[in-house]
Amino acid sequence: MDVTSDHPLFAALRPEAREAPESGIVEVFNYGRGRPGLIPMWAGEGDLPTPDFIYEAAVRSLRDGETFYTAQRGIPELRAALARYHERTYGRSFVEERFFVTGGGMQAIQIAARMVAGPGDEVLVPTPAWPNITAAIAINGAAPVEVPLSFGNDGWTLDLDRLFAAATGRTKGIFINSPSNPTGWTATADELRAILAFARTRGLFIIADEVYHRFYYAGARAPSFHDVAEPEDRILYVNTFSKNWAMTGWRIGWLSTSPALGQTIENLVQYSTSGVATFMQRAATVALDEGDPFLNLQVDRARTGRDIVCAGLARSGRARVSEPAGAFYLFFAVDGEDDTRALALRLVDEANIGLAPGTAFGTAGNGFMRLCFASRPERIEEATGRLVAWLRKG
Ligand SMILES: Cc1ncc(COP(=O)(O)O)c(C=O)c1O
């Protein structure tokens, strides 16, 4: 039974729990779920299942009886593989003590938010942003302060002066998701440097959500705080196996930061999930060590999907589109359609495609729609065709 908002049990809850928002993406998903022939592009995941070489490592681990309580910070083999992956990716050295295995990127965000801000505190969040970010901050009693990006001829941009001006005496952190879900906005190294300089001056933490670091279309990876920061800077890096290695359903990710915070992170893991199952960590280790060809394939498919959908929408004459530099979403506006929640529901009924309404990503997302293009090209072609035909009719 659902507990509704006028139920006395609901009224008795802590306000932070009571006010946790329902995801606006899930609303459309529930509306369209199960429609025959519908092409779903609302979720943040590709269409490929986890490859055999990854899941077989999990099966082997289970067969070997690795079914006991696990290391709270992560098994040593996985932490060492994370250090190797970072060395390869960022071209500098990393000690394995910097890495902490979490229940997905989501738990990494939750732990980072808990470490940084509580009741009375504020965290700056450029928006439109993935709704789980602001919700994770608010559920701790802290206030997410939205700083809107602008959408213009150069695509999505963040005005750094506006970001810095939003900081008050209560600000404890800045959440930077680059490349961004949903806009694809990707900070330049200079922008990251400026944000870091500001955070250092004010003593703020940066939560650096770089889960789309490899989904970047102008190079092998996006610019990262790892390029500009020192190991002891106040930065909590959030990352995940979900996107790179098609493991969204596994729920495994990682947090990285100074080893000085290791005991605190271990405690926060202990008192929430008590760690990620060892068999999943075995699979994640293999993903890092042997998963580059699969990851490259995924990025190539996303690039193709992006090109198909951008070209299609440009031809429609009704969409305001800017090619995203990173991540795997197109966040676009449709002329004459301001109520994008209603538009998302109509597209389910009238075009048989599932998109997420921009309203789900904060007020700065009003008037926009999010479409995930990490899928096989034929499917993206078909979905783009349906969308463009619908736009031309309207
Ligand atoms: C910006 C961002 N951060 C973190 C995550 C968390 O991913 P997961 O919890 O699946 O690892 C997502 C997933 O969509 C995301 O878009």
The ligand as a Tripos MOL2 file, in Angstrom:
@<TRIPOS>MOLECULE
LIG
   16    16     1     0     0
SMALL
NO_CHARGES

@<TRIPOS>ATOM
      1 C1         25.6150   12.7560  -13.0160 C.3       1 LIG1
      2 C2         25.4610   11.3950  -12.4470 C.ar      1 LIG1
      3 N1         26.1400   11.0810  -11.3450 N.ar      1 LIG1
      4 C3         26.0350    9.8710  -10.7790 C.ar      1 LIG1
      5 C4         25.2300    8.9000  -11.3380 C.ar      1 LIG1
      6 C5         25.1530    7.6160  -10.5880 C.3       1 LIG1
      7 O1         25.2450    6.4680  -11.2940 O.3       1 LIG1
      8 P1         25.0920    5.0580  -10.5900 P.3       1 LIG1
      9 O2         24.4730    5.2400   -9.2620 O.co2     1 LIG1
     10 O3         24.2980    4.2270  -11.5190 O.co2     1 LIG1
     11 O4         26.4750    4.5280  -10.4470 O.co2     1 LIG1
     12 C6         24.4810    9.1870  -12.4940 C.ar      1 LIG1
     13 C7         23.5570    8.2050  -13.0900 C.2       1 LIG1
     14 O5         22.7530    8.4890  -13.9340 O.2       1 LIG1
     15 C8         24.6160   10.4640  -13.0640 C.ar      1 LIG1
     16 O6         23.9540   10.8030  -14.1770 O.3       1 LIG1
@<TRIPOS>BOND
     1     1     2 1
     2     2     3 ar
     3     2    15 ar
     4     3     4 ar
     5     4     5 ar
     6     5     6 1
     7     5    12 ar
     8     6     7 1
     9     7     8 1
    10     8     9 2
    11     8    10 1
    12     8    11 1
    13    12    13 1
    14    12    15 ar
    15    13    14 2
    16    15    16 1
@<TRIPOS>SUBSTRUCTURE
     1 LIG1         1 GROUP 0 **** ****
